[in-house]
Each structure stands twice: as structure tokens, then as C-alpha cells.
Amino acid sequence: MDEEGKVMQWPSRKKKNSQRLILEFLLEKFNTTIKYSEIEVNELLNQHHTFGDPALLRRELFEKKMLSRTIDCRAYWVKQNK
């Protein structure tokens, strides 16, 4: 994290725990009652990292089942754990 509290780099595959912590940090930035467009997700993620790859972060959040999305990827939302 930099002095502004932004993620500066994505950890290597060997650092799964660090990756998980970053994803949990980013997930806290989402409103759980809102559906976001892909552009809005990217904009939100860009506010909290400096390495310029919101697509990586968006995919990781989806693949780790933290975000859900429609089949056509037009809407994203925080996945509610049951």
C-alpha cells in the first residue's frame, strides 16, 4: 500500500494470502445494495490501486466468488454469502 492507502502491486501466485487480503480490502469499497456496470467496477477499482489493471482485479473478485455478474457481464454485484 502507498501513503494514500492504494494497492501498489498484485502479489505473485505464491502469495495467496496476500492476494486474498487485497481482494477483501477492495470488496469493502463496494456498496452491497448496488449493481455496477463493468465501467463502474473498473472506476471503483482504479480509485484503490496504482498498477493500472482493473481487469485483473475484477476477474479475481469474480473468480474468488466475491463478485457475481450477469452472463453478458453487463452487471456486477457483491455476492452475498449464505
BELQUI-V955842 format. One record per backbone hydrogen bond with DSSP energy under -1.0 kcal/mol. NH is the residue of the N-H (numbers start at 1). CO is the residue of the C=O. If there is no record, write none. Layout:
BEGIN
nh: {NH & NH}
co: {CO & CO}
END
This chain:
BEGIN
nh: {2 & 5 & 7 & 15 & 19 & 20 & 21 & 22 & 23 & 24 & 25 & 26 & 27 & 28 & 29 & 30 & 34 & 36 & 41 & 42 & 43 & 44 & 45 & 46 & 47 & 48 & 50 & 57 & 58 & 59 & 60 & 61 & 62 & 63 & 64 & 65 & 66 & 67 & 68 & 70 & 73 & 76 & 77 & 79}
co: {6 & 2 & 48 & 12 & 15 & 16 & 17 & 18 & 19 & 20 & 21 & 22 & 23 & 24 & 26 & 27 & 31 & 76 & 37 & 38 & 39 & 40 & 41 & 42 & 43 & 45 & 7 & 53 & 54 & 55 & 56 & 57 & 58 & 59 & 60 & 62 & 61 & 61 & 77 & 75 & 70 & 36 & 68 & 66}
END
